[in-house]
Amino acid sequence: MRSEMEKDILKVLITEEELQKRIAELGEAIYERFQGRRPLFLGVLKGSFVFMADLVRACQLKSDVEFIAVSSYENATVSSGRVKINHDLQQDITGRDLIIVEDILDSGSTLAFLKDYFLTKGAASITIVTLLDKPSRRTKAITADFAGFEVPNEFVVGYGLDYCQEYRNVPYIGVLKPEVYAG
């Protein structure tokens, strides 16, 4: 496959095949936990959209989907720690079982904020699913209920994750060359 982004990738960290296998496993585990209930899958935009589409298909539950857009990076490589809601929920979540779908659990600022926010809006339960977990960067006391892969403290892109809105369409998780974002 031809790609103009390939030259910016230092190395492939997680292949397409590894992603699909692990997402199938996550889908099965979530199905087992929520069977007989009607959870609301809540994607954190923009990074989670690719993962969420595959996860919802892998998890054959009667469910609903919703999205929230937040920002804490503002085109930087490190979270500012301040979370801003850019697009809020479009439905009442009172009494709902929420499954928050995130691309990466890094500092934890976004997910800690969202968990508190959704609890104040009346969610019955909150389950956090993240494709990537980077515990070495955690500054908030939060963990995922389901995590796809633990990754080292390197700048990763692909499969929804971006740098300055680019690289989301790379079909694997790759480490971005430092010269691309340094400067």
Disulfide bonds with the S-S distance in Angstrom:
none
